Amino acid sequence: MGLQEEFEEHAEKAKTLPDSTTNENKLILYGLYKQATVGDVNTGRPGFFDPKGKAKWDAWKAVEGKSKEEAMTDYITKVKQLLEEAAASTS
């Protein structure tokens, strides 16, 4: 399986993460996903009245400069970690 296929598979698995997944971890995944699929931030930072948009933008900006492949690899690793943590907390 190639990196792109594994990335897409883990993007689907990320949708099954429990509601208890922290916002911090969700933002990390968001930033890595955007970096892997779009590249460096290409929009302006949202304003004061959009705190959720601002947090998402900041998470993406935090991984700026990573290559697409590096972002995909980090995303896959993070999804695996969160799925393992979720499984451990339910057993």
PyMOL Python script that loads the backbone (N, CA, C, O; Angstrom):
from pymol import cmd

cmd.read_pdbstr("""\
ATOM      1  N   MET A   1       0.848  -1.186   0.000  1.00  0.00           N
ATOM      2  CA  MET A   1       0.000   0.000   0.000  1.00  0.00           C
ATOM      3  C   MET A   1       0.890   1.245   0.000  1.00  0.00           C
ATOM      4  O   MET A   1       1.843   1.349   0.772  1.00  0.00           O
ATOM      5  N   GLY A   2       0.560   2.164  -0.867  1.00  0.00           N
ATOM      6  CA  GLY A   2       1.338   3.392  -0.950  1.00  0.00           C
ATOM      7  C   GLY A   2       0.962   4.369   0.146  1.00  0.00           C
ATOM      8  O   GLY A   2      -0.044   4.193   0.832  1.00  0.00           O
ATOM      9  N   LEU A   3       1.771   5.391   0.303  1.00  0.00           N
ATOM     10  CA  LEU A   3       1.549   6.395   1.346  1.00  0.00           C
ATOM     11  C   LEU A   3       0.205   7.093   1.167  1.00  0.00           C
ATOM     12  O   LEU A   3      -0.520   7.304   2.140  1.00  0.00           O
ATOM     13  N   GLN A   4      -0.131   7.453  -0.076  1.00  0.00           N
ATOM     14  CA  GLN A   4      -1.400   8.146  -0.341  1.00  0.00           C
ATOM     15  C   GLN A   4      -2.583   7.279   0.086  1.00  0.00           C
ATOM     16  O   GLN A   4      -3.518   7.775   0.714  1.00  0.00           O
ATOM     17  N   GLU A   5      -2.548   5.998  -0.247  1.00  0.00           N
ATOM     18  CA  GLU A   5      -3.637   5.092   0.106  1.00  0.00           C
ATOM     19  C   GLU A   5      -3.742   4.928   1.625  1.00  0.00           C
ATOM     20  O   GLU A   5      -4.837   4.930   2.189  1.00  0.00           O
ATOM     21  N   GLU A   6      -2.580   4.787   2.275  1.00  0.00           N
ATOM     22  CA  GLU A   6      -2.586   4.639   3.739  1.00  0.00           C
ATOM     23  C   GLU A   6      -3.115   5.912   4.401  1.00  0.00           C
ATOM     24  O   GLU A   6      -3.861   5.852   5.378  1.00  0.00           O
ATOM     25  N   PHE A   7      -2.721   7.056   3.858  1.00  0.00           N
ATOM     26  CA  PHE A   7      -3.211   8.334   4.377  1.00  0.00           C
ATOM     27  C   PHE A   7      -4.738   8.408   4.250  1.00  0.00           C
ATOM     28  O   PHE A   7      -5.421   8.782   5.204  1.00  0.00           O
ATOM     29  N   GLU A   8      -5.268   8.056   3.084  1.00  0.00           N
ATOM     30  CA  GLU A   8      -6.712   8.103   2.866  1.00  0.00           C
ATOM     31  C   GLU A   8      -7.442   7.130   3.793  1.00  0.00           C
ATOM     32  O   GLU A   8      -8.516   7.443   4.308  1.00  0.00           O
ATOM     33  N   GLU A   9      -6.861   5.958   4.002  1.00  0.00           N
ATOM     34  CA  GLU A   9      -7.450   4.966   4.906  1.00  0.00           C
ATOM     35  C   GLU A   9      -7.517   5.523   6.337  1.00  0.00           C
ATOM     36  O   GLU A   9      -8.525   5.360   7.024  1.00  0.00           O
ATOM     37  N   HIS A  10      -6.446   6.174   6.775  1.00  0.00           N
ATOM     38  CA  HIS A  10      -6.428   6.723   8.135  1.00  0.00           C
ATOM     39  C   HIS A  10      -7.297   7.973   8.267  1.00  0.00           C
ATOM     40  O   HIS A  10      -7.782   8.281   9.356  1.00  0.00           O
ATOM     41  N   ALA A  11      -7.494   8.691   7.162  1.00  0.00           N
ATOM     42  CA  ALA A  11      -8.428   9.826   7.191  1.00  0.00           C
ATOM     43  C   ALA A  11      -9.838   9.304   7.461  1.00  0.00           C
ATOM     44  O   ALA A  11     -10.609   9.938   8.181  1.00  0.00           O
ATOM     45  N   GLU A  12     -10.173   8.153   6.887  1.00  0.00           N
ATOM     46  CA  GLU A  12     -11.485   7.536   7.158  1.00  0.00           C
ATOM     47  C   GLU A  12     -11.548   7.039   8.600  1.00  0.00           C
ATOM     48  O   GLU A  12     -12.558   7.227   9.279  1.00  0.00           O
ATOM     49  N   LYS A  13     -10.473   6.406   9.067  1.00  0.00           N
ATOM     50  CA  LYS A  13     -10.437   5.904  10.448  1.00  0.00           C
ATOM     51  C   LYS A  13     -10.551   7.046  11.445  1.00  0.00           C
ATOM     52  O   LYS A  13     -11.128   6.870  12.518  1.00  0.00           O
ATOM     53  N   ALA A  14     -10.010   8.217  11.108  1.00  0.00           N
ATOM     54  CA  ALA A  14     -10.068   9.370  12.018  1.00  0.00           C
ATOM     55  C   ALA A  14     -11.512   9.764  12.300  1.00  0.00           C
ATOM     56  O   ALA A  14     -11.820  10.294  13.367  1.00  0.00           O
ATOM     57  N   LYS A  15     -12.396   9.503  11.340  1.00  0.00           N
ATOM     58  CA  LYS A  15     -13.816   9.835  11.519  1.00  0.00           C
ATOM     59  C   LYS A  15     -14.468   8.968  12.590  1.00  0.00           C
ATOM     60  O   LYS A  15     -15.545   9.302  13.084  1.00  0.00           O
ATOM     61  N   THR A  16     -13.820   7.850  12.956  1.00  0.00           N
ATOM     62  CA  THR A  16     -14.378   6.948  13.962  1.00  0.00           C
ATOM     63  C   THR A  16     -13.822   7.215  15.360  1.00  0.00           C
ATOM     64  O   THR A  16     -14.163   6.507  16.307  1.00  0.00           O
ATOM     65  N   LEU A  17     -12.969   8.232  15.496  1.00  0.00           N
ATOM     66  CA  LEU A  17     -12.417   8.545  16.819  1.00  0.00           C
ATOM     67  C   LEU A  17     -13.554   8.938  17.760  1.00  0.00           C
ATOM     68  O   LEU A  17     -14.523   9.566  17.333  1.00  0.00           O
ATOM     69  N   PRO A  18     -13.443   8.571  19.038  1.00  0.00           N
ATOM     70  CA  PRO A  18     -14.528   8.872  19.976  1.00  0.00           C
ATOM     71  C   PRO A  18     -14.694  10.367  20.232  1.00  0.00           C
ATOM     72  O   PRO A  18     -13.774  11.158  20.023  1.00  0.00           O
ATOM     73  N   ASP A  19     -15.877  10.728  20.685  1.00  0.00           N
ATOM     74  CA  ASP A  19     -16.168  12.128  21.012  1.00  0.00           C
ATOM     75  C   ASP A  19     -15.233  12.659  22.086  1.00  0.00           C
ATOM     76  O   ASP A  19     -15.040  13.869  22.205  1.00  0.00           O
ATOM     77  N   SER A  20     -14.654  11.759  22.867  1.00  0.00           N
ATOM     78  CA  SER A  20     -13.769  12.170  23.953  1.00  0.00           C
ATOM     79  C   SER A  20     -12.399  12.638  23.452  1.00  0.00           C
ATOM     80  O   SER A  20     -11.584  13.108  24.246  1.00  0.00           O
ATOM     81  N   THR A  21     -12.134  12.515  22.140  1.00  0.00           N
ATOM     82  CA  THR A  21     -10.870  13.008  21.581  1.00  0.00           C
ATOM     83  C   THR A  21     -10.783  14.503  21.854  1.00  0.00           C
ATOM     84  O   THR A  21     -11.722  15.248  21.576  1.00  0.00           O
ATOM     85  N   THR A  22      -9.658  14.936  22.398  1.00  0.00           N
ATOM     86  CA  THR A  22      -9.539  16.342  22.800  1.00  0.00           C
ATOM     87  C   THR A  22      -9.507  17.263  21.581  1.00  0.00           C
ATOM     88  O   THR A  22      -9.111  16.864  20.486  1.00  0.00           O
ATOM     89  N   ASN A  23      -9.932  18.491  21.801  1.00  0.00           N
ATOM     90  CA  ASN A  23      -9.873  19.487  20.727  1.00  0.00           C
ATOM     91  C   ASN A  23      -8.440  19.693  20.265  1.00  0.00           C
ATOM     92  O   ASN A  23      -8.187  19.903  19.079  1.00  0.00           O
ATOM     93  N   GLU A  24      -7.497  19.631  21.209  1.00  0.00           N
ATOM     94  CA  GLU A  24      -6.088  19.796  20.852  1.00  0.00           C
ATOM     95  C   GLU A  24      -5.662  18.741  19.832  1.00  0.00           C
ATOM     96  O   GLU A  24      -5.001  19.054  18.841  1.00  0.00           O
ATOM     97  N   ASN A  25      -6.049  17.482  20.086  1.00  0.00           N
ATOM     98  CA  ASN A  25      -5.697  16.410  19.157  1.00  0.00           C
ATOM     99  C   ASN A  25      -6.434  16.561  17.829  1.00  0.00           C
ATOM    100  O   ASN A  25      -5.865  16.292  16.771  1.00  0.00           O
ATOM    101  N   LYS A  26      -7.690  16.988  17.874  1.00  0.00           N
ATOM    102  CA  LYS A  26      -8.445  17.214  16.638  1.00  0.00           C
ATOM    103  C   LYS A  26      -7.784  18.314  15.806  1.00  0.00           C
ATOM    104  O   LYS A  26      -7.726  18.220  14.580  1.00  0.00           O
ATOM    105  N   LEU A  27      -7.290  19.349  16.469  1.00  0.00           N
ATOM    106  CA  LEU A  27      -6.623  20.438  15.757  1.00  0.00           C
ATOM    107  C   LEU A  27      -5.298  19.983  15.150  1.00  0.00           C
ATOM    108  O   LEU A  27      -4.945  20.397  14.045  1.00  0.00           O
ATOM    109  N   ILE A  28      -4.569  19.135  15.866  1.00  0.00           N
ATOM    110  CA  ILE A  28      -3.320  18.585  15.321  1.00  0.00           C
ATOM    111  C   ILE A  28      -3.624  17.812  14.044  1.00  0.00           C
ATOM    112  O   ILE A  28      -2.940  17.980  13.035  1.00  0.00           O
ATOM    113  N   LEU A  29      -4.649  16.966  14.089  1.00  0.00           N
ATOM    114  CA  LEU A  29      -5.028  16.196  12.904  1.00  0.00           C
ATOM    115  C   LEU A  29      -5.456  17.121  11.767  1.00  0.00           C
ATOM    116  O   LEU A  29      -5.085  16.913  10.612  1.00  0.00           O
ATOM    117  N   TYR A  30      -6.236  18.139  12.106  1.00  0.00           N
ATOM    118  CA  TYR A  30      -6.696  19.087  11.089  1.00  0.00           C
ATOM    119  C   TYR A  30      -5.516  19.748  10.388  1.00  0.00           C
ATOM    120  O   TYR A  30      -5.463  19.800   9.160  1.00  0.00           O
ATOM    121  N   GLY A  31      -4.577  20.248  11.170  1.00  0.00           N
ATOM    122  CA  GLY A  31      -3.416  20.924  10.593  1.00  0.00           C
ATOM    123  C   GLY A  31      -2.608  20.005   9.693  1.00  0.00           C
ATOM    124  O   GLY A  31      -2.191  20.404   8.606  1.00  0.00           O
ATOM    125  N   LEU A  32      -2.385  18.781  10.141  1.00  0.00           N
ATOM    126  CA  LEU A  32      -1.615  17.822   9.338  1.00  0.00           C
ATOM    127  C   LEU A  32      -2.375  17.445   8.069  1.00  0.00           C
ATOM    128  O   LEU A  32      -1.776  17.311   7.002  1.00  0.00           O
ATOM    129  N   TYR A  33      -3.698  17.272   8.185  1.00  0.00           N
ATOM    130  CA  TYR A  33      -4.510  16.922   7.023  1.00  0.00           C
ATOM    131  C   TYR A  33      -4.442  18.035   5.969  1.00  0.00           C
ATOM    132  O   TYR A  33      -4.235  17.767   4.785  1.00  0.00           O
ATOM    133  N   LYS A  34      -4.616  19.271   6.409  1.00  0.00           N
ATOM    134  CA  LYS A  34      -4.571  20.396   5.477  1.00  0.00           C
ATOM    135  C   LYS A  34      -3.187  20.526   4.841  1.00  0.00           C
ATOM    136  O   LYS A  34      -3.078  20.796   3.645  1.00  0.00           O
ATOM    137  N   GLN A  35      -2.145  20.337   5.623  1.00  0.00           N
ATOM    138  CA  GLN A  35      -0.784  20.429   5.094  1.00  0.00           C
ATOM    139  C   GLN A  35      -0.556  19.332   4.062  1.00  0.00           C
ATOM    140  O   GLN A  35       0.080  19.564   3.034  1.00  0.00           O
ATOM    141  N   ALA A  36      -1.077  18.132   4.336  1.00  0.00           N
ATOM    142  CA  ALA A  36      -0.884  17.002   3.420  1.00  0.00           C
ATOM    143  C   ALA A  36      -1.699  17.165   2.137  1.00  0.00           C
ATOM    144  O   ALA A  36      -1.267  16.727   1.072  1.00  0.00           O
ATOM    145  N   THR A  37      -2.864  17.786   2.229  1.00  0.00           N
ATOM    146  CA  THR A  37      -3.744  17.856   1.066  1.00  0.00           C
ATOM    147  C   THR A  37      -3.654  19.178   0.312  1.00  0.00           C
ATOM    148  O   THR A  37      -3.891  19.209  -0.895  1.00  0.00           O
ATOM    149  N   VAL A  38      -3.316  20.273   0.998  1.00  0.00           N
ATOM    150  CA  VAL A  38      -3.283  21.593   0.372  1.00  0.00           C
ATOM    151  C   VAL A  38      -1.869  22.150   0.302  1.00  0.00           C
ATOM    152  O   VAL A  38      -1.496  22.789  -0.682  1.00  0.00           O
ATOM    153  N   GLY A  39      -1.084  21.907   1.346  1.00  0.00           N
ATOM    154  CA  GLY A  39       0.256  22.496   1.435  1.00  0.00           C
ATOM    155  C   GLY A  39       0.233  23.620   2.459  1.00  0.00           C
ATOM    156  O   GLY A  39      -0.623  23.640   3.344  1.00  0.00           O
ATOM    157  N   ASP A  40       1.165  24.549   2.343  1.00  0.00           N
ATOM    158  CA  ASP A  40       1.254  25.644   3.304  1.00  0.00           C
ATOM    159  C   ASP A  40      -0.026  26.493   3.309  1.00  0.00           C
ATOM    160  O   ASP A  40      -0.744  26.566   2.311  1.00  0.00           O
ATOM    161  N   VAL A  41      -0.287  27.118   4.435  1.00  0.00           N
ATOM    162  CA  VAL A  41      -1.452  27.985   4.602  1.00  0.00           C
ATOM    163  C   VAL A  41      -1.537  28.964   3.436  1.00  0.00           C
ATOM    164  O   VAL A  41      -0.554  29.612   3.077  1.00  0.00           O
ATOM    165  N   ASN A  42      -2.728  29.058   2.852  1.00  0.00           N
ATOM    166  CA  ASN A  42      -2.899  29.928   1.685  1.00  0.00           C
ATOM    167  C   ASN A  42      -4.045  30.924   1.870  1.00  0.00           C
ATOM    168  O   ASN A  42      -4.556  31.487   0.901  1.00  0.00           O
ATOM    169  N   THR A  43      -4.440  31.133   3.127  1.00  0.00           N
ATOM    170  CA  THR A  43      -5.529  32.061   3.427  1.00  0.00           C
ATOM    171  C   THR A  43      -5.094  32.971   4.576  1.00  0.00           C
ATOM    172  O   THR A  43      -4.136  32.676   5.290  1.00  0.00           O
ATOM    173  N   GLY A  44      -5.800  34.059   4.737  1.00  0.00           N
ATOM    174  CA  GLY A  44      -5.540  34.939   5.863  1.00  0.00           C
ATOM    175  C   GLY A  44      -6.109  34.352   7.147  1.00  0.00           C
ATOM    176  O   GLY A  44      -7.021  33.526   7.111  1.00  0.00           O
ATOM    177  N   ARG A  45      -5.571  34.781   8.274  1.00  0.00           N
ATOM    178  CA  ARG A  45      -6.038  34.293   9.573  1.00  0.00           C
ATOM    179  C   ARG A  45      -7.428  34.868   9.867  1.00  0.00           C
ATOM    180  O   ARG A  45      -7.639  36.075   9.750  1.00  0.00           O
ATOM    181  N   PRO A  46      -8.389  33.989  10.254  1.00  0.00           N
ATOM    182  CA  PRO A  46      -9.725  34.487  10.574  1.00  0.00           C
ATOM    183  C   PRO A  46      -9.699  35.515  11.705  1.00  0.00           C
ATOM    184  O   PRO A  46      -8.761  35.560  12.500  1.00  0.00           O
ATOM    185  N   GLY A  47     -10.725  36.322  11.758  1.00  0.00           N
ATOM    186  CA  GLY A  47     -10.789  37.402  12.724  1.00  0.00           C
ATOM    187  C   GLY A  47     -11.280  37.000  14.099  1.00  0.00           C
ATOM    188  O   GLY A  47     -11.539  35.830  14.377  1.00  0.00           O
ATOM    189  N   PHE A  48     -11.398  37.994  14.938  1.00  0.00           N
ATOM    190  CA  PHE A  48     -11.770  37.852  16.341  1.00  0.00           C
ATOM    191  C   PHE A  48     -13.089  37.106  16.529  1.00  0.00           C
ATOM    192  O   PHE A  48     -13.237  36.360  17.497  1.00  0.00           O
ATOM    193  N   PHE A  49     -14.025  37.288  15.646  1.00  0.00           N
ATOM    194  CA  PHE A  49     -15.353  36.709  15.812  1.00  0.00           C
ATOM    195  C   PHE A  49     -15.464  35.276  15.301  1.00  0.00           C
ATOM    196  O   PHE A  49     -16.560  34.718  15.247  1.00  0.00           O
ATOM    197  N   ASP A  50     -14.349  34.687  14.932  1.00  0.00           N
ATOM    198  CA  ASP A  50     -14.322  33.298  14.473  1.00  0.00           C
ATOM    199  C   ASP A  50     -13.240  32.529  15.223  1.00  0.00           C
ATOM    200  O   ASP A  50     -12.222  32.154  14.640  1.00  0.00           O
ATOM    201  N   PRO A  51     -13.460  32.290  16.530  1.00  0.00           N
ATOM    202  CA  PRO A  51     -12.412  31.616  17.315  1.00  0.00           C
ATOM    203  C   PRO A  51     -12.126  30.193  16.834  1.00  0.00           C
ATOM    204  O   PRO A  51     -10.979  29.749  16.880  1.00  0.00           O
ATOM    205  N   LYS A  52     -13.145  29.477  16.377  1.00  0.00           N
ATOM    206  CA  LYS A  52     -12.932  28.108  15.892  1.00  0.00           C
ATOM    207  C   LYS A  52     -12.073  28.138  14.617  1.00  0.00           C
ATOM    208  O   LYS A  52     -11.124  27.366  14.481  1.00  0.00           O
ATOM    209  N   GLY A  53     -12.418  29.031  13.697  1.00  0.00           N
ATOM    210  CA  GLY A  53     -11.640  29.167  12.467  1.00  0.00           C
ATOM    211  C   GLY A  53     -10.206  29.573  12.744  1.00  0.00           C
ATOM    212  O   GLY A  53      -9.276  29.109  12.085  1.00  0.00           O
ATOM    213  N   LYS A  54     -10.037  30.453  13.733  1.00  0.00           N
ATOM    214  CA  LYS A  54      -8.704  30.915  14.104  1.00  0.00           C
ATOM    215  C   LYS A  54      -7.874  29.750  14.663  1.00  0.00           C
ATOM    216  O   LYS A  54      -6.697  29.612  14.331  1.00  0.00           O
ATOM    217  N   ALA A  55      -8.482  28.922  15.502  1.00  0.00           N
ATOM    218  CA  ALA A  55      -7.772  27.773  16.085  1.00  0.00           C
ATOM    219  C   ALA A  55      -7.364  26.788  14.988  1.00  0.00           C
ATOM    220  O   ALA A  55      -6.258  26.249  15.010  1.00  0.00           O
ATOM    221  N   LYS A  56      -8.257  26.559  14.037  1.00  0.00           N
ATOM    222  CA  LYS A  56      -7.944  25.647  12.936  1.00  0.00           C
ATOM    223  C   LYS A  56      -6.815  26.223  12.073  1.00  0.00           C
ATOM    224  O   LYS A  56      -5.905  25.500  11.669  1.00  0.00           O
ATOM    225  N   TRP A  57      -6.882  27.511  11.800  1.00  0.00           N
ATOM    226  CA  TRP A  57      -5.844  28.165  10.997  1.00  0.00           C
ATOM    227  C   TRP A  57      -4.498  28.071  11.710  1.00  0.00           C
ATOM    228  O   TRP A  57      -3.479  27.770  11.088  1.00  0.00           O
ATOM    229  N   ASP A  58      -4.501  28.331  13.022  1.00  0.00           N
ATOM    230  CA  ASP A  58      -3.265  28.263  13.809  1.00  0.00           C
ATOM    231  C   ASP A  58      -2.671  26.854  13.786  1.00  0.00           C
ATOM    232  O   ASP A  58      -1.453  26.693  13.707  1.00  0.00           O
ATOM    233  N   ALA A  59      -3.536  25.827  13.856  1.00  0.00           N
ATOM    234  CA  ALA A  59      -3.061  24.442  13.829  1.00  0.00           C
ATOM    235  C   ALA A  59      -2.411  24.123  12.485  1.00  0.00           C
ATOM    236  O   ALA A  59      -1.409  23.410  12.425  1.00  0.00           O
ATOM    237  N   TRP A  60      -2.984  24.650  11.424  1.00  0.00           N
ATOM    238  CA  TRP A  60      -2.418  24.445  10.091  1.00  0.00           C
ATOM    239  C   TRP A  60      -1.109  25.210   9.955  1.00  0.00           C
ATOM    240  O   TRP A  60      -0.128  24.683   9.431  1.00  0.00           O
ATOM    241  N   LYS A  61      -1.096  26.438  10.421  1.00  0.00           N
ATOM    242  CA  LYS A  61       0.104  27.284  10.338  1.00  0.00           C
ATOM    243  C   LYS A  61       1.271  26.654  11.111  1.00  0.00           C
ATOM    244  O   LYS A  61       2.432  26.811  10.733  1.00  0.00           O
ATOM    245  N   ALA A  62       0.947  25.938  12.198  1.00  0.00           N
ATOM    246  CA  ALA A  62       1.974  25.333  13.053  1.00  0.00           C
ATOM    247  C   ALA A  62       2.786  24.264  12.319  1.00  0.00           C
ATOM    248  O   ALA A  62       3.915  23.975  12.715  1.00  0.00           O
ATOM    249  N   VAL A  63       2.233  23.676  11.261  1.00  0.00           N
ATOM    250  CA  VAL A  63       2.954  22.626  10.529  1.00  0.00           C
ATOM    251  C   VAL A  63       3.418  23.108   9.155  1.00  0.00           C
ATOM    252  O   VAL A  63       3.822  22.313   8.307  1.00  0.00           O
ATOM    253  N   GLU A  64       3.353  24.428   8.952  1.00  0.00           N
ATOM    254  CA  GLU A  64       3.782  25.010   7.686  1.00  0.00           C
ATOM    255  C   GLU A  64       5.231  24.621   7.402  1.00  0.00           C
ATOM    256  O   GLU A  64       6.069  24.608   8.304  1.00  0.00           O
ATOM    257  N   GLY A  65       5.511  24.306   6.152  1.00  0.00           N
ATOM    258  CA  GLY A  65       6.872  23.946   5.754  1.00  0.00           C
ATOM    259  C   GLY A  65       7.100  22.445   5.693  1.00  0.00           C
ATOM    260  O   GLY A  65       8.062  21.992   5.072  1.00  0.00           O
ATOM    261  N   LYS A  66       6.226  21.661   6.331  1.00  0.00           N
ATOM    262  CA  LYS A  66       6.356  20.202   6.226  1.00  0.00           C
ATOM    263  C   LYS A  66       6.027  19.795   4.798  1.00  0.00           C
ATOM    264  O   LYS A  66       5.156  20.384   4.157  1.00  0.00           O
ATOM    265  N   SER A  67       6.724  18.794   4.313  1.00  0.00           N
ATOM    266  CA  SER A  67       6.402  18.273   2.984  1.00  0.00           C
ATOM    267  C   SER A  67       5.071  17.524   3.070  1.00  0.00           C
ATOM    268  O   SER A  67       4.630  17.135   4.151  1.00  0.00           O
ATOM    269  N   LYS A  68       4.449  17.332   1.922  1.00  0.00           N
ATOM    270  CA  LYS A  68       3.191  16.581   1.863  1.00  0.00           C
ATOM    271  C   LYS A  68       3.382  15.192   2.463  1.00  0.00           C
ATOM    272  O   LYS A  68       2.546  14.721   3.234  1.00  0.00           O
ATOM    273  N   GLU A  69       4.484  14.542   2.105  1.00  0.00           N
ATOM    274  CA  GLU A  69       4.748  13.180   2.581  1.00  0.00           C
ATOM    275  C   GLU A  69       4.957  13.159   4.092  1.00  0.00           C
ATOM    276  O   GLU A  69       4.448  12.278   4.785  1.00  0.00           O
ATOM    277  N   GLU A  70       5.707  14.132   4.595  1.00  0.00           N
ATOM    278  CA  GLU A  70       5.963  14.199   6.039  1.00  0.00           C
ATOM    279  C   GLU A  70       4.650  14.441   6.799  1.00  0.00           C
ATOM    280  O   GLU A  70       4.418  13.837   7.846  1.00  0.00           O
ATOM    281  N   ALA A  71       3.803  15.320   6.273  1.00  0.00           N
ATOM    282  CA  ALA A  71       2.517  15.584   6.920  1.00  0.00           C
ATOM    283  C   ALA A  71       1.633  14.343   6.904  1.00  0.00           C
ATOM    284  O   ALA A  71       0.949  14.055   7.886  1.00  0.00           O
ATOM    285  N   MET A  72       1.642  13.604   5.791  1.00  0.00           N
ATOM    286  CA  MET A  72       0.857  12.363   5.710  1.00  0.00           C
ATOM    287  C   MET A  72       1.339  11.351   6.734  1.00  0.00           C
ATOM    288  O   MET A  72       0.538  10.734   7.435  1.00  0.00           O
ATOM    289  N   THR A  73       2.654  11.182   6.816  1.00  0.00           N
ATOM    290  CA  THR A  73       3.235  10.223   7.764  1.00  0.00           C
ATOM    291  C   THR A  73       2.896  10.608   9.196  1.00  0.00           C
ATOM    292  O   THR A  73       2.518   9.750   9.994  1.00  0.00           O
ATOM    293  N   ASP A  74       3.026  11.888   9.532  1.00  0.00           N
ATOM    294  CA  ASP A  74       2.707  12.350  10.889  1.00  0.00           C
ATOM    295  C   ASP A  74       1.218  12.167  11.190  1.00  0.00           C
ATOM    296  O   ASP A  74       0.848  11.813  12.309  1.00  0.00           O
ATOM    297  N   TYR A  75       0.371  12.405  10.196  1.00  0.00           N
ATOM    298  CA  TYR A  75      -1.077  12.247  10.360  1.00  0.00           C
ATOM    299  C   TYR A  75      -1.411  10.783  10.662  1.00  0.00           C
ATOM    300  O   TYR A  75      -2.161  10.489  11.593  1.00  0.00           O
ATOM    301  N   ILE A  76      -0.846   9.871   9.864  1.00  0.00           N
ATOM    302  CA  ILE A  76      -1.089   8.435  10.060  1.00  0.00           C
ATOM    303  C   ILE A  76      -0.649   8.016  11.460  1.00  0.00           C
ATOM    304  O   ILE A  76      -1.373   7.299  12.152  1.00  0.00           O
ATOM    305  N   THR A  77       0.528   8.458  11.875  1.00  0.00           N
ATOM    306  CA  THR A  77       1.053   8.127  13.203  1.00  0.00           C
ATOM    307  C   THR A  77       0.118   8.637  14.296  1.00  0.00           C
ATOM    308  O   THR A  77      -0.158   7.921  15.258  1.00  0.00           O
ATOM    309  N   LYS A  78      -0.371   9.867  14.156  1.00  0.00           N
ATOM    310  CA  LYS A  78      -1.253  10.467  15.169  1.00  0.00           C
ATOM    311  C   LYS A  78      -2.586   9.733  15.232  1.00  0.00           C
ATOM    312  O   LYS A  78      -3.095   9.485  16.325  1.00  0.00           O
ATOM    313  N   VAL A  79      -3.162   9.381  14.088  1.00  0.00           N
ATOM    314  CA  VAL A  79      -4.431   8.644  14.083  1.00  0.00           C
ATOM    315  C   VAL A  79      -4.241   7.290  14.767  1.00  0.00           C
ATOM    316  O   VAL A  79      -5.070   6.887  15.584  1.00  0.00           O
ATOM    317  N   LYS A  80      -3.157   6.589  14.439  1.00  0.00           N
ATOM    318  CA  LYS A  80      -2.885   5.288  15.081  1.00  0.00           C
ATOM    319  C   LYS A  80      -2.783   5.456  16.594  1.00  0.00           C
ATOM    320  O   LYS A  80      -3.344   4.661  17.348  1.00  0.00           O
ATOM    321  N   GLN A  81      -2.067   6.491  17.040  1.00  0.00           N
ATOM    322  CA  GLN A  81      -1.891   6.739  18.472  1.00  0.00           C
ATOM    323  C   GLN A  81      -3.247   6.983  19.144  1.00  0.00           C
ATOM    324  O   GLN A  81      -3.532   6.419  20.201  1.00  0.00           O
ATOM    325  N   LEU A  82      -4.070   7.817  18.530  1.00  0.00           N
ATOM    326  CA  LEU A  82      -5.376   8.139  19.137  1.00  0.00           C
ATOM    327  C   LEU A  82      -6.305   6.932  19.142  1.00  0.00           C
ATOM    328  O   LEU A  82      -7.065   6.743  20.093  1.00  0.00           O
ATOM    329  N   LEU A  83      -6.255   6.112  18.096  1.00  0.00           N
ATOM    330  CA  LEU A  83      -7.081   4.900  18.069  1.00  0.00           C
ATOM    331  C   LEU A  83      -6.629   3.906  19.145  1.00  0.00           C
ATOM    332  O   LEU A  83      -7.458   3.255  19.782  1.00  0.00           O
ATOM    333  N   GLU A  84      -5.310   3.795  19.342  1.00  0.00           N
ATOM    334  CA  GLU A  84      -4.794   2.913  20.398  1.00  0.00           C
ATOM    335  C   GLU A  84      -5.211   3.418  21.769  1.00  0.00           C
ATOM    336  O   GLU A  84      -5.608   2.630  22.627  1.00  0.00           O
ATOM    337  N   GLU A  85      -5.125   4.724  21.983  1.00  0.00           N
ATOM    338  CA  GLU A  85      -5.549   5.292  23.266  1.00  0.00           C
ATOM    339  C   GLU A  85      -7.035   5.064  23.517  1.00  0.00           C
ATOM    340  O   GLU A  85      -7.444   4.756  24.637  1.00  0.00           O
ATOM    341  N   ALA A  86      -7.831   5.216  22.479  1.00  0.00           N
ATOM    342  CA  ALA A  86      -9.278   4.998  22.597  1.00  0.00           C
ATOM    343  C   ALA A  86      -9.578   3.548  22.929  1.00  0.00           C
ATOM    344  O   ALA A  86     -10.435   3.259  23.764  1.00  0.00           O
ATOM    345  N   ALA A  87      -8.872   2.637  22.274  1.00  0.00           N
ATOM    346  CA  ALA A  87      -9.080   1.203  22.530  1.00  0.00           C
ATOM    347  C   ALA A  87      -8.662   0.842  23.946  1.00  0.00           C
ATOM    348  O   ALA A  87      -9.330   0.049  24.609  1.00  0.00           O
ATOM    349  N   ALA A  88      -7.560   1.420  24.414  1.00  0.00           N
ATOM    350  CA  ALA A  88      -7.073   1.132  25.763  1.00  0.00           C
ATOM    351  C   ALA A  88      -8.035   1.666  26.832  1.00  0.00           C
ATOM    352  O   ALA A  88      -8.178   1.068  27.898  1.00  0.00           O
ATOM    353  N   SER A  89      -8.684   2.778  26.545  1.00  0.00           N
ATOM    354  CA  SER A  89      -9.574   3.379  27.548  1.00  0.00           C
ATOM    355  C   SER A  89     -10.918   2.656  27.632  1.00  0.00           C
ATOM    356  O   SER A  89     -11.659   2.835  28.599  1.00  0.00           O
ATOM    357  N   THR A  90     -11.240   1.832  26.613  1.00  0.00           N
ATOM    358  CA  THR A  90     -12.511   1.117  26.642  1.00  0.00           C
ATOM    359  C   THR A  90     -12.336  -0.315  27.141  1.00  0.00           C
ATOM    360  O   THR A  90     -13.324  -1.011  27.376  1.00  0.00           O
ATOM    361  N   SER A  91     -11.103  -0.758  27.303  1.00  0.00           N
ATOM    362  CA  SER A  91     -10.904  -2.149  27.752  1.00  0.00           C
ATOM    363  C   SER A  91     -10.650  -2.217  29.241  1.00  0.00           C
ATOM    364  O   SER A  91     -10.462  -3.304  29.786  1.00  0.00           O
TER     365      SER A  91
END
""", "prot")
cmd.dss("prot")
cmd.show_as("cartoon", "prot")
cmd.util.cbc("prot")
cmd.orient("prot")
